[in-house]
Amino acid sequence: MAATETLAAVSGSIGSVGYGLSAIGPGIGVGIIFGNGTQALARQPEAAGLIRANQILGFAFCEALALIGIVMPFVFGID
């Protein structure tokens, strides 16, 4: 009986754990985008406008993944 009560207590915060794990991917993606963008700007400063536009677009896509990750526990239901 005690094991069942403990399992029920853990299932209440499992959505938060899932979001924490899903936020790792977009965090790494944003770091890669801006790191590579900085290298590209150092190598070709004349293409700064195009590189910056691509950085912002990539950043928006990565952050959309993070927002999807925060919504999914609510879509599938948290007990």
C-alpha positions in Angstrom: 0.0 0.0 0.0 2.8 2.4 0.8 4.5 1.8 -2.6 1.3 2.8 -4.4 1.0 6.0 -2.4 4.6 6.9 -3.2 4.0 6.2 -6.9 1.0 8.5 -6.9 3.1 11.3 -5.2 5.8 11.0 -7.9 3.3 11.1 -10.8 2.1 14.6 -9.9 5.4 16.3 -10.8 6.4 14.0 -13.7 5.3 16.7 -16.2 7.8 19.1 -14.7 10.6 16.6 -15.0 9.5 16.0 -18.6 9.7 19.7 -19.4 13.0 20.0 -17.7 14.4 17.3 -19.9 12.8 18.6 -23.1 14.3 22.1 -22.5 17.8 20.7 -22.8 17.5 20.3 -26.6 16.5 23.8 -27.4 19.1 25.1 -25.0 21.8 23.2 -26.8 20.4 24.3 -30.2 20.4 28.0 -29.3 24.0 27.7 -28.2 25.1 26.0 -31.4 23.2 28.6 -33.5 24.8 31.6 -31.9 28.2 30.0 -31.6 28.3 29.1 -35.3 26.8 32.5 -36.2 29.6 34.3 -34.4 32.2 32.2 -36.2 30.5 33.0 -39.5 30.5 36.7 -38.8 34.2 36.6 -37.9 35.0 34.8 -41.2 32.7 36.9 -43.5 31.8 40.3 -41.9 30.3 41.5 -45.2 27.5 38.9 -44.9 26.4 40.1 -41.5 22.8 40.9 -42.5 22.1 37.5 -44.0 23.9 35.6 -41.1 22.0 37.6 -38.5 18.6 36.9 -40.2 19.4 33.2 -40.3 20.4 33.3 -36.6 17.1 34.9 -35.6 15.1 32.4 -37.7 16.9 29.4 -36.1 16.5 30.9 -32.7 12.7 31.3 -33.2 12.5 27.6 -34.3 14.4 26.4 -31.3 12.3 28.4 -28.9 9.2 27.1 -30.5 10.4 23.6 -29.6 10.7 24.8 -26.0 7.2 26.2 -26.0 5.8 23.0 -27.4 7.6 21.1 -24.6 6.0 23.3 -21.9 2.5 22.8 -23.4 2.6 19.0 -23.9 2.2 18.0 -20.2 -1.0 20.1 -20.2 -2.2 18.6 -23.4 -1.7 15.0 -22.3 -2.9 15.7 -18.7 -1.1 16.1 -15.4 -2.6 14.2 -12.5 
